Amino acid sequence: MRQKYFITLFFSFLFFGNMFSQTITPVKWECSYNTIDENNGELIIKANISIEWHIYSQLQSGDGPLPTIFYFERTPDFDLVGNVVEPNPEKAYSGVFTADVLMFSNEVVFKQKIKRSNKKAFTIMGNVECMACNNVSCLPPKKYTLTVKVPSAD
């Protein structure tokens, strides 16, 4: 009888714990395409960051947090031109890392130039991996899927 009671109690905690647990997602990503001319364009990748949270610059180094990293699946439709460009990050001391960090809060827009190989419409797929922190703790690095629809150049 005791064993049945324990098993029932165990599964009750497991069920109710999962029912009331919340996934924290302080960063939401949006992607779009900006035409420069018929052969060139740029991917616009915007991070909307919840209040009191921040993500880190691609240039972050040292013993601090992990930097934001972009990956793009290569196809014959385009070539990347240079690297992902970011605005000037905020530099601040972090008590979490006991070091100066390069970070973004609220909203940040990254841009990646591309050269088109043709005039047809296509989709660019990729990922961004970033670490989100507030003044108390950090979430583990998370990968987000990026999808950018590039319209035809006609």
C-alpha positions in Angstrom: 0.0 0.0 0.0 2.8 2.4 0.9 4.5 1.8 -2.5 1.2 2.7 -4.4 0.9 5.8 -2.3 4.5 6.8 -3.1 4.1 6.2 -6.8 0.9 8.1 -7.0 2.5 11.0 -5.1 5.6 11.0 -7.3 3.6 11.1 -10.6 1.3 13.8 -9.1 4.3 16.0 -8.4 5.7 15.3 -11.8 2.4 16.1 -13.6 1.6 19.3 -11.6 5.2 20.5 -11.8 5.2 20.3 -15.6 1.7 21.8 -15.7 2.8 24.9 -13.8 6.3 25.3 -15.1 7.0 28.2 -17.5 9.4 28.5 -20.3 11.2 31.8 -20.1 11.8 33.3 -23.6 13.2 36.9 -23.2 14.3 37.2 -26.8 12.1 37.2 -29.9 13.6 37.4 -33.4 12.2 38.9 -36.6 13.7 38.7 -40.1 13.2 40.7 -43.2 14.9 41.5 -46.5 15.9 45.0 -47.8 16.7 45.4 -51.5 19.8 47.5 -52.2 19.7 47.0 -56.0 18.8 44.1 -58.4 21.9 42.1 -57.4 22.4 43.1 -53.8 20.4 43.2 -50.6 20.6 42.8 -46.9 19.1 40.6 -44.3 17.6 42.5 -41.4 17.6 40.5 -38.2 15.9 42.2 -35.3 16.0 40.9 -31.7 13.2 42.2 -29.4 14.5 41.7 -25.8 12.3 41.7 -22.7 12.7 44.4 -20.1 15.6 43.8 -17.7 17.2 41.2 -20.1 20.0 41.6 -22.5 22.0 39.6 -25.1 25.7 40.0 -26.0 27.7 41.4 -28.9 29.3 39.1 -31.5 32.5 40.8 -30.3 32.2 39.7 -26.7 35.3 37.8 -25.6 37.2 36.8 -22.5 35.7 35.2 -19.4 32.3 36.8 -19.8 29.1 35.5 -21.5 29.0 33.7 -24.8 28.7 36.0 -27.8 25.8 36.1 -30.3 26.6 33.8 -33.3 24.9 33.7 -36.7 24.9 30.7 -39.1 23.4 30.8 -42.6 22.7 27.7 -44.8 24.6 28.3 -48.1 22.7 27.8 -51.4 23.6 28.6 -55.0 21.0 31.5 -54.8 23.3 33.9 -52.9 26.7 34.7 -51.4 27.3 36.4 -48.1 29.1 39.7 -48.4 31.3 40.4 -45.3 30.1 39.5 -41.8 26.9 40.3 -39.8 27.1 44.0 -38.8 25.8 45.1 -35.5 25.3 48.6 -33.9 27.6 49.8 -31.2 26.9 47.7 -28.1 26.6 49.1 -24.6 29.6 48.4 -22.4 28.9 47.8 -18.8 30.2 46.0 -15.7 28.4 42.7 -15.0 28.2 41.5 -11.5 27.1 38.1 -12.8 30.4 37.7 -14.7 32.5 40.2 -12.6 33.8 41.6 -15.9 32.9 44.3 -18.5 30.5 43.0 -21.1 29.3 44.2 -24.5 25.5 43.9 -24.6 22.2 45.0 -26.2 19.0 45.7 -24.3 15.4 46.2 -25.5 16.0 46.0 -29.3 18.9 45.5 -31.6 19.1 45.2 -35.4 21.8 43.1 -37.1 22.4 43.3 -40.9 24.0 40.8 -43.3 24.6 41.9 -46.9 24.2 39.4 -49.7 24.9 39.2 -53.4 22.1 37.5 -55.4 23.1 34.8 -58.0 19.8 35.1 -59.8 16.6 37.1 -60.0 14.1 34.4 -58.7 12.6 34.4 -55.2 14.2 32.2 -52.7 14.4 31.6 -48.9 17.5 31.9 -46.7 17.5 29.7 -43.6 19.8 30.1 -40.7 20.2 30.2 -36.9 21.3 32.6 -34.3 22.7 31.4 -31.0 22.6 33.8 -28.1 22.7 33.9 -24.3 20.2 36.0 -22.5 20.9 37.3 -19.0 19.3 39.7 -16.5 21.0 41.3 -13.5 20.7 38.1 -11.4 21.1 35.1 -13.7 21.6 33.8 -17.3 19.7 31.3 -19.3 21.7 28.6 -21.2 22.6 29.6 -24.8 19.7 29.0 -27.1 19.5 28.6 -30.9 16.7 30.3 -32.8 15.7 29.5 -36.4 15.9 32.4 -38.9 13.9 32.4 -42.1 14.2 35.3 -44.6 12.1 35.3 -47.8 13.9 37.1 -50.6 11.5 38.3 -53.3 12.2 38.1 -57.0 14.3 40.9 -58.5 12.0 41.4 -61.5 
